[in-house]
Amino acid sequence: MHVGDRSRTSAQALWDSLPESYRERAVCHTDFWEAYKQVLPSQRHHAVGKDSGKTNGIERWNCTLRQRVARLVRKTLSFSKKFENHLGALWLFIHHYNASLHA
């Protein structure tokens, strides 16, 4: 996981955060954002349009994340001013979500 903007630096940080085995075998379907093209190896990266259906998984994930981690949507009662608390909430959600997939 990496939290950041859609810059080349953030794309590189996300790629670097993946385990080596993922970087060796994974195939990433992304939109046509230039930062992804610059960072992701061409044999691992496929830029596709929304009409291809290849981005459905990440779109579903983003929607689930926004629904279940309210602090990401807008300032509500669950909003925290500390960036570290946002990261903690994201990590908790991701670990819980992944654990429930394998239960």
C-alpha positions as CSV (number, residue, x, y, z in Angstrom):
1,M,0.0,0.0,0.0
2,H,1.1,3.6,-0.6
3,V,-0.9,6.7,0.1
4,G,-0.2,9.6,-2.1
5,D,-1.1,11.5,-5.3
6,R,-0.9,10.1,-8.8
7,S,2.6,11.3,-9.4
8,R,5.5,9.3,-10.7
9,T,7.1,9.3,-7.2
10,S,3.9,7.8,-5.7
11,A,3.6,5.2,-8.5
12,Q,7.2,4.2,-7.9
13,A,6.6,4.0,-4.1
14,L,3.6,1.7,-4.8
15,W,5.5,-0.5,-7.1
16,D,8.4,-0.7,-4.6
17,S,6.0,-1.7,-1.8
18,L,4.9,-4.8,-3.6
19,P,6.5,-8.1,-2.7
20,E,9.2,-9.3,-5.2
21,S,7.1,-12.3,-6.2
22,Y,4.2,-9.9,-7.2
23,R,6.5,-7.7,-9.2
24,E,7.8,-10.8,-11.1
25,R,4.4,-12.2,-12.0
26,A,1.6,-9.6,-11.6
27,V,-0.1,-7.9,-14.4
28,C,-1.4,-4.4,-13.7
29,H,-4.3,-3.0,-15.7
30,T,-4.4,0.7,-15.3
31,D,-5.8,3.8,-17.0
32,F,-3.6,5.7,-19.4
33,W,-2.0,7.8,-16.7
34,E,1.6,8.7,-17.7
35,A,3.1,8.0,-14.3
36,Y,2.2,4.3,-14.6
37,K,3.7,4.0,-18.0
38,Q,7.0,5.5,-16.7
39,V,7.2,3.3,-13.6
40,L,5.6,-0.1,-14.3
41,P,7.7,-2.5,-16.5
42,S,6.0,-2.9,-19.9
43,Q,5.7,-6.7,-19.5
44,R,3.7,-6.2,-16.3
45,H,1.6,-3.2,-17.4
46,H,-1.4,-3.0,-19.6
47,A,-3.1,0.4,-20.1
48,V,-6.8,-0.1,-20.8
49,G,-10.0,1.9,-21.0
50,K,-12.9,1.6,-18.7
51,D,-14.9,-0.1,-21.5
52,S,-12.5,-3.1,-21.4
53,G,-13.8,-4.3,-18.1
54,K,-10.2,-4.9,-16.8
55,T,-10.4,-2.1,-14.2
56,N,-13.6,-3.4,-12.6
57,G,-11.8,-5.0,-9.8
58,I,-10.0,-1.9,-8.6
59,E,-13.1,0.3,-9.1
60,R,-15.0,-2.2,-6.9
61,W,-12.2,-2.1,-4.3
62,N,-12.2,1.8,-4.3
63,C,-16.0,1.8,-3.8
64,T,-15.8,-0.7,-0.9
65,L,-13.0,1.3,0.7
66,R,-15.0,4.5,0.5
67,Q,-18.1,2.8,2.0
68,R,-16.3,1.1,4.9
69,V,-13.7,3.7,5.8
70,A,-15.8,6.8,6.3
71,R,-12.9,9.0,7.1
72,L,-11.9,8.8,3.4
73,V,-15.1,10.3,2.1
74,R,-15.4,13.7,3.9
75,K,-15.1,15.3,7.3
76,T,-17.5,13.4,9.4
77,L,-17.6,12.4,13.0
78,S,-15.1,9.7,12.1
79,F,-12.7,12.2,10.6
80,S,-9.2,12.5,12.1
81,K,-6.8,15.4,11.7
82,K,-3.7,13.1,12.0
83,F,-2.4,11.6,8.8
84,E,-1.0,8.6,10.8
85,N,-4.5,7.8,12.1
86,H,-5.8,7.7,8.5
87,L,-2.9,5.3,7.6
88,G,-3.8,3.2,10.6
89,A,-7.4,3.0,9.6
90,L,-6.4,2.0,6.1
91,W,-4.0,-0.8,7.3
92,L,-6.7,-2.1,9.7
93,F,-9.3,-2.3,6.9
94,I,-6.9,-3.9,4.4
95,H,-5.8,-6.6,6.8
96,H,-9.3,-7.3,8.0
97,Y,-10.6,-7.3,4.4
98,N,-7.9,-9.7,3.2
99,A,-8.3,-12.0,6.2
100,S,-12.0,-12.3,5.5
101,L,-11.3,-13.4,1.9
102,H,-9.3,-16.3,3.2
103,A,-11.4,-17.3,6.1
